[in-house]
Amino acid sequence: MDLGAIQGALREAEVDGWLFYDFHNRDPIAYSVLGLDMKGLASRRWFYFIPANGEPTKLAHSVEPHKLDSLPGRTIRYRAWKELHAHLRSMLSGSGRIAMQYSPMGNIPYVATVDAGTIELVRASGPEVVSSAGLVQRFEAVADESGLASHRTAGEKIQRIKDEAYARMDRALRDGTAITEAEVRDFILQRFAEEGMTSDGASPIVGFNDHPADPHFEPTPENAYTLKSGDTILIDLWARLENDTAFYYDVTWCGYAGSEPPEEYGRIWSVACDARDAALELVRTRFGKGDLHGWEIDEACRAVVERAGYGDAFVHRTGHSIGHEVHGNGANIDNLETRDDRLLVPGLCFSVEPGIYLEGRMAVRTEIDVFLTPSGDVEVVGPIQKDLIRIGV
């Protein structure tokens, strides 16, 4: 934990302090920002208050008095709930606005880990509670040059593995041998392991025809289709290098088993590409010239799909934050599932992935990773798919 950096960010945000709280390991963000180990007992409530100026305060139960020993600041211990309430009032005295892992109206649920009752308790102690979402983004989602380098390296490997997966399907069609969605998925996972990468146990999405109309379809030996000529294909794959700081890379590419895809499939593919490009153009135009929020990019992307008549078939947000977790703690590109009003800042990485899902028939999704580099440039890491991949021709 960099106390000086946190206190500087609090002063910049005009917040009097950041109050961390946990019970039964419910807030992994607190452990990550503070550099605490989540192992061991957490059977009693603890609080840690970092003021914008001055010494932090640790409030821990007498049963687990050493839970916060690794952190700087003075320690207060409590036994009874009345003592807890009194100590909270004392440690927060004089604070007007404090940040907690809370989101008004649940707009950013990814950081809303503090329960409503605890928010009420803190408010009763005097201060106004504001969301820590912007602070969490700054200390959990912003990458330095090494994070960007790890993302690029993962991108090179994943793009190669994606090409190998399509080549494997192409050979199967040409040779007249059977290959299923599950077998392609297993090949991708095998290649991840060979390249020193991990997807943290998650399954790549490999779907033919109507299967990827379920955006999070997972192939199994029981439900998997066998590839045949005339099939539409979607592969979504994500992984990171196997180390403690690497950033994920996450892309989706679509294809067709044949020379001439169905007219509707080609049409929805073109619409998705146009929507993706509109979102990227907004980022390139606006970032660095003023405030830009995740919800605005979602609106620009979604407007293209809606004008084409497929608005109801674009069922998810335009994109998500990418970090050491594939769904990171930075701004999402979202004004559908939530209204993400966090500012985009240098060091953030996110996906742009519009999709059109025609239930029971077919689906497309085109996904790129956009990295707002630490120096403030807008970089799309890896190639952008323009045309459907054709195999078996």
C-alpha positions in Angstrom: 0.0 0.0 0.0 1.3 3.5 -0.9 -0.2 5.7 1.8 1.2 8.9 0.3 -0.4 8.1 -3.1 -3.8 7.3 -1.5 -3.8 10.5 0.6 -2.8 12.5 -2.4 -5.7 11.0 -4.4 -8.1 11.8 -1.6 -7.1 15.4 -1.5 -7.4 15.6 -5.3 -10.9 14.1 -5.1 -11.8 16.5 -2.3 -12.7 13.6 0.0 -11.8 13.7 3.7 -10.9 10.0 4.0 -11.3 6.5 2.7 -12.9 4.0 5.1 -12.2 0.4 4.5 -14.4 -2.3 6.1 -14.6 -6.0 6.0 -16.4 -9.0 7.6 -15.9 -12.6 6.5 -13.7 -11.6 3.6 -16.6 -9.9 1.8 -14.5 -7.1 0.3 -11.6 -8.4 -1.8 -11.1 -4.8 -3.1 -10.1 -3.7 0.5 -7.6 -6.5 0.8 -6.1 -5.8 -2.6 -5.7 -2.0 -2.2 -4.3 -2.3 1.3 -2.1 -5.3 0.5 -3.6 -7.5 3.1 -3.6 -11.3 3.0 -7.1 -12.8 2.7 -6.0 -16.0 4.3 -6.8 -16.6 7.9 -9.8 -15.9 10.0 -12.0 -12.8 9.4 -14.8 -13.6 11.8 -15.0 -10.2 13.3 -15.6 -6.8 11.8 -12.6 -4.5 11.2 -12.3 -0.9 9.9 -9.4 1.0 8.6 -9.6 4.7 8.0 -7.1 6.7 5.9 -7.6 10.4 6.3 -6.7 12.8 3.5 -4.1 14.2 6.0 -2.7 12.7 9.1 -2.3 9.2 10.6 -4.6 6.3 9.7 -6.6 4.5 12.3 -7.1 0.7 12.7 -10.2 -0.6 14.5 -10.1 -4.3 15.2 -11.8 -6.7 17.5 -10.1 -8.1 20.6 -10.6 -11.6 19.3 -8.6 -10.8 16.1 -6.4 -7.9 17.3 -3.6 -8.4 14.8 -5.7 -8.5 11.6 -4.4 -5.0 10.6 -0.9 -5.1 12.1 0.8 -4.8 8.7 -0.8 -1.4 8.1 0.5 1.9 9.3 -1.5 3.9 11.9 -2.7 3.7 15.5 -4.8 0.8 16.7 -8.0 0.8 18.6 -9.6 -2.4 19.9 -13.2 -3.1 20.7 -15.2 -5.9 22.3 -18.8 -4.9 22.4 -20.9 -3.4 19.6 -21.5 -0.2 21.7 -17.7 0.2 21.8 -17.5 -0.3 18.1 -20.1 2.4 17.5 -18.4 4.8 19.8 -15.0 4.3 18.3 -16.4 4.8 14.8 -17.9 8.1 15.8 -14.5 9.2 17.3 -12.3 8.1 14.4 -14.6 9.8 11.9 -15.1 13.0 13.9 -14.5 16.0 11.8 -14.8 14.2 8.5 -17.4 15.7 6.1 -17.2 13.3 3.1 -15.6 9.8 3.2 -15.4 7.2 0.5 -16.4 3.6 0.9 -17.0 0.7 -1.4 -20.5 1.9 -2.1 -22.4 2.9 -5.3 -25.4 5.2 -5.2 -28.4 3.4 -6.7 -26.2 0.4 -7.4 -25.0 2.0 -10.6 -21.5 0.5 -10.3 -22.2 -2.8 -8.5 -18.6 -4.0 -9.0 -17.5 -1.8 -6.1 -20.7 -2.0 -4.0 -19.4 -4.5 -1.4 -20.4 -2.6 1.9 -23.8 -3.7 3.2 -26.6 -1.1 3.6 -26.6 -1.5 7.4 -22.9 -0.6 7.7 -23.5 2.4 5.5 -26.3 3.5 7.8 -24.0 3.0 10.8 -21.3 5.2 9.3 -23.7 7.9 8.3 -25.1 7.9 11.8 -21.6 8.7 13.0 -21.7 12.0 11.1 -20.0 11.9 7.7 -21.5 11.8 4.2 -20.7 8.5 2.4 -19.6 8.8 -1.2 -18.5 6.1 -3.7 -14.9 5.0 -3.8 -15.4 3.8 -7.4 -13.0 6.4 -8.8 -10.4 5.7 -6.2 -10.7 1.9 -6.7 -10.2 2.4 -10.4 -7.0 4.5 -9.8 -5.5 1.9 -7.5 -6.8 -1.3 -8.9 -7.2 -0.9 -12.7 -4.6 1.6 -13.9 -1.5 -0.1 -15.5 2.0 1.0 -15.8 4.3 0.2 -18.7 4.9 -3.4 -17.5 1.1 -4.0 -17.4 0.8 -2.8 -21.0 3.8 -5.0 -22.0 2.2 -8.1 -20.5 -1.1 -7.3 -22.3 0.7 -7.0 -25.6 2.5 -10.2 -25.1 -0.7 -12.0 -24.2 -2.3 -10.5 -27.3 0.4 -11.9 -29.6 0.0 -15.4 -28.1 -3.8 -15.3 -28.2 -4.0 -14.0 -31.7 -1.7 -16.9 -32.8 -3.8 -19.4 -30.9 -7.0 -18.1 -32.4 -5.5 -18.5 -35.9 -4.4 -22.0 -35.0 -8.0 -22.9 -33.8 -9.5 -21.7 -37.1 -6.8 -23.6 -39.1 -7.5 -26.7 -37.1 -11.2 -26.5 -38.1 -10.3 -25.7 -41.7 -8.2 -28.9 -41.9 -11.0 -31.0 -40.4 -13.4 -29.8 -43.0 -11.0 -30.4 -45.9 -10.0 -33.8 -44.6 -13.6 -34.9 -43.8 -12.8 -35.5 -40.1 -15.1 -34.7 -37.2 -14.3 -31.8 -34.9 -16.7 -30.4 -32.2 -17.0 -27.1 -30.4 -15.8 -28.8 -27.2 -12.7 -30.2 -29.0 -11.8 -26.7 -30.3 -12.2 -25.3 -26.8 -10.0 -28.0 -25.4 -7.3 -27.3 -28.0 -7.3 -23.6 -27.0 -6.9 -24.5 -23.3 -4.1 -26.8 -24.2 -2.3 -24.1 -26.1 -2.8 -21.6 -23.2 -1.0 -24.0 -21.0 1.8 -24.6 -23.5 2.3 -20.8 -23.9 2.5 -20.2 -20.1 -0.9 -18.6 -19.9 -4.0 -19.0 -17.7 -7.7 -18.2 -18.0 -8.2 -18.8 -14.3 -10.3 -21.9 -15.0 -12.8 -20.2 -17.3 -13.8 -21.8 -20.6 -13.3 -20.1 -23.9 -16.5 -19.7 -25.9 -16.6 -21.8 -29.1 -20.0 -21.8 -30.7 -21.5 -22.8 -34.1 -24.8 -21.6 -35.5 -27.4 -20.9 -32.8 -25.2 -21.8 -29.8 -23.4 -18.4 -29.5 -26.8 -16.7 -29.5 -26.3 -17.5 -25.8 -23.6 -14.9 -25.2 -21.9 -17.0 -22.5 -22.4 -20.4 -24.1 -20.1 -23.1 -22.8 -19.5 -26.2 -24.9 -19.4 -29.6 -23.3 -19.0 -33.1 -24.8 -22.8 -33.5 -24.3 -24.1 -30.3 -25.9 -21.3 -29.7 -28.5 -22.1 -29.5 -32.2 -19.9 -31.1 -34.8 -18.6 -28.7 -37.4 -20.0 -29.0 -40.9 -20.1 -26.9 -44.1 -22.4 -23.9 -43.9 -21.9 -23.4 -40.1 -21.4 -19.9 -38.6 -18.6 -19.8 -36.0 -17.8 -17.6 -33.0 -14.7 -17.9 -30.8 -14.2 -15.8 -27.7 -10.9 -16.4 -25.9 -9.1 -14.7 -23.1 -6.0 -15.3 -21.0 -3.1 -13.7 -19.3 0.5 -14.6 -18.5 0.9 -16.6 -15.4 2.3 -14.0 -13.0 0.9 -11.8 -10.3 0.7 -8.5 -12.2 -0.1 -9.5 -15.8 -3.1 -8.0 -17.7 -5.6 -10.1 -19.5 -6.1 -10.1 -23.3 -9.7 -10.8 -24.5 -10.9 -11.0 -28.1 -13.8 -12.5 -30.2 -13.5 -13.4 -33.9 -16.2 -14.8 -36.1 -16.1 -17.0 -39.2 -18.0 -19.1 -41.7 -17.5 -22.7 -42.9 -17.8 -22.0 -46.6 -17.1 -19.3 -49.3 -20.3 -17.3 -49.2 -22.1 -16.7 -45.8 -25.8 -16.3 -45.6 -27.0 -12.7 -46.4 -28.4 -12.1 -42.9 -25.2 -13.3 -41.2 -23.1 -11.0 -43.4 -25.5 -8.1 -42.6 -25.4 -8.4 -38.8 -21.6 -8.8 -39.0 -21.3 -5.6 -40.9 -23.5 -3.8 -38.4 -21.5 -5.1 -35.4 -18.2 -3.9 -37.1 -19.7 -0.5 -37.8 -20.8 -0.2 -34.2 -17.4 -1.2 -32.9 -15.7 1.3 -35.2 -18.1 4.1 -34.0 -17.1 3.4 -30.4 -13.4 3.4 -31.2 -13.7 6.6 -33.2 -15.3 8.3 -30.2 -12.5 7.2 -27.9 -9.9 8.4 -30.3 -11.6 11.7 -30.8 -12.5 12.5 -27.2 -9.9 10.9 -25.0 -7.4 13.5 -23.9 -9.5 16.4 -25.0 -12.0 16.4 -22.1 -14.0 14.2 -19.8 -15.0 10.8 -21.4 -17.1 8.2 -19.5 -17.8 4.6 -20.2 -21.5 5.2 -20.7 -20.9 7.6 -23.5 -19.0 5.0 -25.6 -21.7 2.5 -25.0 -24.3 4.9 -26.3 -22.3 5.7 -29.5 -21.8 1.9 -30.2 -25.4 1.0 -29.4 -26.9 3.7 -31.5 -25.4 2.1 -34.7 -27.0 -1.3 -33.8 -30.4 0.4 -33.0 -30.4 2.3 -36.3 -29.9 -0.9 -38.1 -33.0 -2.4 -36.4 -31.2 -4.9 -34.1 -31.2 -2.9 -30.8 -33.2 -5.6 -29.0 -30.7 -8.2 -30.1 -27.7 -6.4 -28.5 -28.3 -7.7 -25.0 -25.2 -6.7 -23.1 -23.0 -3.7 -22.4 -20.5 -2.7 -25.1 -17.4 -3.6 -23.1 -15.8 -4.3 -19.7 -12.7 -3.2 -17.8 -9.7 -5.5 -18.3 -7.0 -5.9 -15.7 -5.3 -8.8 -13.8 -8.8 -10.2 -13.8 -10.5 -10.5 -17.2 -13.4 -8.3 -15.8 -11.4 -5.6 -14.0 -12.2 -2.9 -11.5 -12.0 0.0 -13.9 -14.7 1.8 -16.0 -16.9 -0.5 -18.0 -18.3 0.6 -21.4 -21.8 0.5 -20.2 -25.1 2.5 -20.3 -27.3 -0.6 -20.5 -26.8 -2.9 -17.6 -25.5 -0.1 -15.4 -24.6 3.6 -16.0 -20.9 3.7 -15.6 -20.0 7.3 -15.0 -16.3 6.8 -14.2 -13.9 8.9 -16.1 -11.5 7.1 -18.5 -7.9 7.8 -17.5 -4.5 6.9 -18.8 -3.5 3.3 -17.8 -7.0 1.8 -18.3 -7.7 -1.2 -20.6 -11.2 -2.2 -21.7 -13.0 -4.2 -24.4 -15.3 -3.0 -27.1 -17.4 -5.9 -28.1 -20.8 -5.2 -29.7 -22.8 -8.4 -30.5 -26.1 -9.2 -32.2 -27.8 -12.4 -31.0 -30.6 -13.9 -33.0 -32.0 -16.5 -30.7 -32.3 -20.0 -32.1 -30.5 -19.0 -35.3 -27.1 -17.2 -35.3 -25.0 -14.6 -33.6 -22.0 -12.4 -34.1 -19.7 -10.5 -31.8 -16.5 -8.5 -32.7 -14.2 -7.7 -29.8 -11.1 -5.6 -29.5 -9.0 -4.5 -26.6 -8.4 -0.7 -26.2 -5.5 0.3 -24.0 -5.3 3.9 -22.9 -1.5 3.9 -22.4 0.2 5.4 -19.4 1.5 8.1 -21.7 -2.1 8.9 -22.8 -2.3 7.3 -26.3 -5.2 5.2 -27.5 -3.9 1.8 -28.6 -5.9 -1.1 -30.0 -3.7 -4.1 -29.1 -3.7 -6.5 -32.0 -5.5 -6.6 -35.3 -9.1 -5.5 -35.8 -11.2 -8.1 -37.7 -12.8 -6.6 -40.8 -14.0 -9.7 -42.7 -15.4 -13.0 -41.6 -12.8 -15.8 -41.5 -13.7 -18.3 -44.3 -12.6 -22.0 -43.7 -13.1 -25.2 -45.7 -12.9 -23.5 -49.1 
